[in-house]
Amino acid sequence: MTMRTRPLGSTGPQVSALGLGCMGMSALYGEADRTESVATIHAALEAGVTLLDTGDFYAMGHNEMLIGEALRAAPAARREQALVSVKFGALRGPDGSWLGYDGRPAAVKSFAAYSLQRLGVDHIDVYRIARLDPDVPIEETVGAIAELVEKGYVRHIGLSEVGAGTIRRAAATAPVSDLQIEYSLISRGIEDEILPTVRELGIGITAYGVLSRGLISGHFTADRQLGAGDFRAMSPRFQGDNLQHNLNLVEALRKIAEQKGVSVAQIAIAWVLSRGEDIVPLVGARRRDRLTEALGALDVTLEPADLAAIEEAVPAGAAAGERYPAAQMAHVES
């Protein structure tokens, strides 16, 4: 396996062709082992992964502290290569409830101060509000991040889950390097308007959910029991007839993967990699074996015939169910 690099937009840094999404090490997908999580981050850095993605609200700061611990324990050379992307703005209650989003300039700067402390770093490489605050113009939120850039606390401005109009307004305010948004074989909503917009503006994409929270990993089964704290227990795509429909798509994809001698997860990640050099997939591995499998996607070459077969097996719009429950979809722009 050779770890290639990709540009994080025209104004951003070069990063590894795959990034590591660390959310699942702290929240939303059931119990995770802290020791294994740190070992997985170290293994990713050793393999040449440079981009680590987190959010200050993932288990109320736990995930940032976990990454900070892993970076402190990593060899200096590996620690220095790491680029940390942080999402902010989601408000949480003591019981873990979601209370909305705060994009006010004062809040932006306050969130950043706490993130720097928890991560144990002197700057954040990419900083972005997790979802648009409907009560604060994006120009004000991005303007506050731009001030943090001027003072050296942030290197690059990012966006997350916003539509083309918001992207244009943000980019007119300050240079935006990257948009983080869900993109996978069964989540292709960005292709019509958002992807052309960011390409016109020279903004990169970090694609999360490339395995749709494990749904198209090839490892998820219809009889799997999900705990109360697992996001998938309330995700529409994992419910009832939707789940069976979506797993049927996975089985169609498995036939193609088997013909190429690779895993379902590897072919799903390779498909996202094939969509353009300006797209960096985030893999949500919580264990070293899953990380090793994901990294194997870098060695998968999809020929035109493979891409045509994948398109036939899992055409755009084939998934059953929305990406999020209705209450959360209300905070996602399209």
C-alpha positions in Angstrom: 0.0 0.0 0.0 1.3 3.5 -0.9 -0.3 6.4 0.9 -0.9 9.1 -1.7 -1.7 12.7 -0.9 -4.5 15.0 -2.1 -5.1 18.7 -1.9 -7.6 19.9 0.6 -8.9 22.5 -1.8 -6.9 25.2 -3.6 -6.1 27.1 -0.4 -5.7 24.1 1.9 -2.8 21.7 2.7 -1.9 18.4 1.1 -3.3 15.6 3.2 -3.3 11.8 3.0 -5.7 10.2 0.5 -7.7 8.8 3.4 -8.4 10.5 6.7 -9.4 9.0 10.0 -12.8 10.0 11.5 -12.5 9.5 15.2 -16.1 10.1 16.4 -16.9 6.4 16.8 -14.1 6.1 19.4 -16.1 8.2 21.8 -19.8 8.4 20.9 -22.9 7.3 18.9 -21.8 3.8 17.9 -21.7 1.8 21.1 -18.9 1.1 23.4 -15.3 1.6 22.2 -12.1 0.5 23.9 -9.8 3.5 24.8 -6.6 1.6 24.5 -7.5 0.2 21.1 -8.7 3.6 20.0 -5.3 5.2 20.8 -3.5 2.2 19.1 -5.7 2.7 16.0 -4.8 6.4 15.8 -1.1 5.5 16.2 -1.4 2.8 13.5 -3.1 5.3 11.2 -0.3 7.8 11.7 2.3 5.1 11.1 0.6 4.2 7.8 0.9 7.7 6.6 -2.6 9.0 7.5 -2.3 12.7 8.2 -5.9 13.9 8.6 -7.6 13.3 12.0 -11.2 14.5 12.2 -13.2 15.2 15.4 -15.9 17.5 16.9 -15.8 19.3 20.2 -19.2 17.9 21.0 -18.3 14.2 20.4 -19.0 12.9 23.9 -18.7 16.5 25.2 -15.0 16.8 24.6 -14.0 13.2 25.2 -12.9 12.7 21.6 -10.7 15.7 21.5 -9.0 14.6 24.7 -8.6 11.1 23.3 -6.8 12.5 20.2 -4.7 14.8 22.4 -3.6 11.7 24.4 -2.8 9.8 21.3 -0.8 12.7 19.8 1.2 13.1 23.0 2.1 9.5 23.0 3.0 9.3 19.3 6.6 9.7 18.0 7.5 13.3 17.4 7.7 12.8 13.6 4.2 11.2 13.5 2.8 13.8 15.8 4.1 16.6 13.6 2.5 15.2 10.5 -1.0 15.1 12.0 -3.5 17.6 10.8 -6.5 18.0 13.0 -10.0 19.0 11.7 -12.5 20.1 14.3 -16.2 20.7 14.1 -17.8 23.0 16.6 -21.1 24.7 17.4 -23.4 21.8 18.5 -24.8 22.4 21.9 -25.3 19.5 24.3 -27.0 19.0 27.6 -25.6 17.1 30.6 -27.8 14.1 29.6 -26.3 14.1 26.1 -29.3 15.8 24.5 -28.9 18.0 21.4 -29.8 21.6 22.1 -29.1 23.3 18.7 -26.2 25.2 17.2 -24.3 28.3 18.1 -22.4 30.2 15.4 -22.0 33.6 17.1 -18.5 35.0 16.8 -17.9 35.1 20.5 -19.0 31.5 20.8 -16.8 30.5 17.9 -13.7 31.9 19.7 -14.8 30.3 23.0 -15.3 26.9 21.4 -11.8 27.2 19.9 -10.2 28.0 23.2 -11.5 24.9 24.8 -10.6 22.7 21.8 -7.0 23.9 21.8 -6.8 23.0 25.5 -8.3 19.6 25.2 -6.3 18.7 22.1 -3.1 20.0 23.7 -2.1 21.9 20.5 -1.3 25.5 19.7 -3.5 25.6 16.5 -6.3 23.8 14.8 -5.6 22.9 11.2 -9.2 23.0 9.8 -12.0 24.6 11.8 -15.7 24.5 10.9 -19.2 24.8 12.3 -20.9 21.4 12.3 -24.2 22.7 11.1 -25.4 26.1 10.1 -26.8 28.2 12.9 -30.1 29.5 11.4 -30.0 32.6 13.6 -26.5 33.7 12.7 -25.4 34.7 9.1 -22.7 32.4 7.8 -20.6 35.5 7.1 -20.4 36.2 10.8 -19.4 32.7 11.7 -16.8 32.4 9.0 -15.6 35.9 9.7 -14.9 34.8 13.3 -12.9 31.8 12.1 -11.0 34.1 9.8 -10.0 36.2 12.8 -8.7 33.1 14.5 -6.7 32.4 11.3 -5.1 35.8 11.5 -4.1 35.2 15.1 -2.6 31.8 14.3 -5.1 29.7 16.3 -6.5 28.2 13.1 -4.8 27.4 9.8 -7.7 26.8 7.4 -11.5 27.5 7.3 -13.9 24.6 6.6 -17.6 24.2 6.3 -19.9 21.2 7.1 -23.2 20.0 5.6 -24.2 23.3 4.0 -25.8 23.9 0.5 -24.4 25.7 -2.5 -25.8 29.1 -1.6 -24.2 29.1 1.9 -20.9 27.8 0.4 -20.8 30.8 -2.0 -21.6 33.3 0.8 -18.9 31.8 3.0 -16.3 31.8 0.3 -17.1 35.4 -0.5 -16.3 36.2 3.1 -12.9 34.4 3.5 -10.9 31.7 1.8 -12.6 28.3 2.5 -10.5 25.2 2.0 -12.8 22.4 2.6 -16.4 21.2 2.9 -17.1 18.2 5.0 -20.2 16.4 3.9 -21.7 12.9 3.7 -20.8 11.1 0.4 -21.0 7.4 -0.4 -22.5 5.0 -2.9 -25.8 5.4 -1.2 -25.6 9.1 -0.3 -25.0 10.9 -3.5 -27.0 14.1 -3.0 -24.0 16.4 -3.4 -23.5 15.4 -7.0 -26.2 17.7 -8.6 -25.3 21.1 -7.2 -22.9 21.1 -4.2 -20.0 19.2 -5.9 -20.0 21.4 -9.0 -20.1 24.5 -6.7 -17.1 23.6 -4.6 -15.1 22.6 -7.7 -15.9 25.9 -9.2 -14.6 27.7 -6.1 -11.6 25.5 -5.5 -12.9 24.0 -2.3 -12.0 20.4 -1.4 -14.3 17.7 0.0 -13.8 15.5 3.0 -16.4 12.8 2.7 -17.7 11.2 5.8 -20.1 8.3 6.0 -18.3 6.5 3.1 -19.5 3.2 4.5 -22.8 4.7 5.7 -22.1 4.0 9.3 -21.2 0.4 8.6 -24.3 -0.3 6.6 -22.4 -0.9 3.3 -19.2 -2.2 5.0 -20.2 -5.8 4.3 -20.0 -6.6 8.1 -23.5 -5.4 9.1 -26.2 -8.1 9.4 -30.0 -7.8 9.7 -30.0 -9.6 13.1 -27.5 -7.3 14.7 -28.7 -5.9 18.0 -27.9 -2.2 18.5 -27.6 -0.6 21.9 -29.7 2.4 23.1 -26.7 4.7 22.7 -26.0 3.6 19.1 -27.1 6.2 16.6 -28.1 3.5 14.1 -30.9 2.3 16.4 -32.9 5.4 15.3 -31.4 5.9 11.8 -34.1 5.4 9.1 -31.8 3.4 6.9 -31.3 0.8 9.7 -35.0 0.3 10.3 -37.4 -2.5 9.3 -37.9 -3.0 5.5 -35.4 -0.2 4.8 -32.6 -2.2 6.4 -33.3 -5.3 4.4 -33.6 -3.3 1.2 -30.3 -1.6 1.8 -28.6 -4.9 2.8 -29.8 -6.3 -0.6 -27.8 -3.5 -2.2 -24.8 -4.6 -0.2 -25.1 -8.2 -1.4 -25.2 -6.9 -5.0 -22.0 -5.0 -4.3 -20.4 -8.0 -2.6 -20.6 -10.0 -5.9 -18.5 -7.3 -7.6 -16.0 -7.1 -4.7 -15.6 -10.9 -4.7 -14.8 -10.9 -8.5 -12.0 -8.4 -7.8 -10.8 -10.2 -4.7 -11.4 -7.4 -2.3 -13.8 -6.7 0.5 -17.1 -4.8 0.3 -15.7 -2.0 2.4 -12.7 -1.7 0.2 -14.7 -1.4 -3.0 -17.1 1.1 -1.4 -14.2 3.3 -0.2 -12.4 2.9 -3.6 -15.5 4.2 -5.3 -15.4 7.4 -3.3 -11.7 7.7 -4.0 -12.5 7.4 -7.7 -14.8 10.4 -7.7 -12.0 12.9 -7.9 -8.6 13.9 -6.5 -10.3 16.7 -4.6 -12.3 14.3 -2.4 -10.7 12.8 0.7 -12.7 9.9 2.3 -12.8 9.8 6.1 -12.8 6.2 7.4 -14.4 5.7 10.8 -12.3 2.7 12.0 -12.3 2.2 15.7 -10.0 -0.9 15.6 -6.7 -1.6 13.9 -8.2 -4.5 11.9 -10.9 -2.3 10.4 -8.2 0.4 9.7 -6.1 -2.1 7.9 -9.1 -3.2 5.8 -9.9 0.4 4.9 -6.3 1.3 3.9 -6.5 -1.7 1.5 -8.8 0.4 -0.6 -5.9 2.5 -1.7 -4.6 -0.5 -3.7 -8.0 -1.1 -5.5 -8.1 0.1 -9.0 -11.6 0.5 -10.4 -11.7 0.1 -14.2 -14.5 1.6 -16.3 -16.2 -1.8 -16.4 -16.0 -2.0 -12.6 -17.6 1.4 -12.2 -20.4 0.5 -14.6 -21.1 -2.7 -12.7 -21.1 -0.8 -9.4 -23.5 1.8 -10.8 -25.8 -0.9 -12.0 -25.7 -2.7 -8.6 -26.2 0.4 -6.5 -27.6 3.3 -8.7 -27.9 6.8 -7.4 -31.0 7.1 -5.1 -31.2 3.4 -4.5 -31.0 3.6 -0.7 -34.2 3.3 1.4 -34.6 5.8 4.2 -33.1 9.3 4.9 -29.6 9.7 6.2 -30.8 11.1 9.5 -34.0 11.1 11.5 -36.3 13.9 10.5 -35.3 16.2 13.4 -31.7 16.1 12.4 -32.4 16.4 8.7 -33.9 19.8 9.5 -30.4 21.1 10.2 -28.9 19.8 7.0 -28.9 22.0 3.9 -29.1 20.5 0.4 
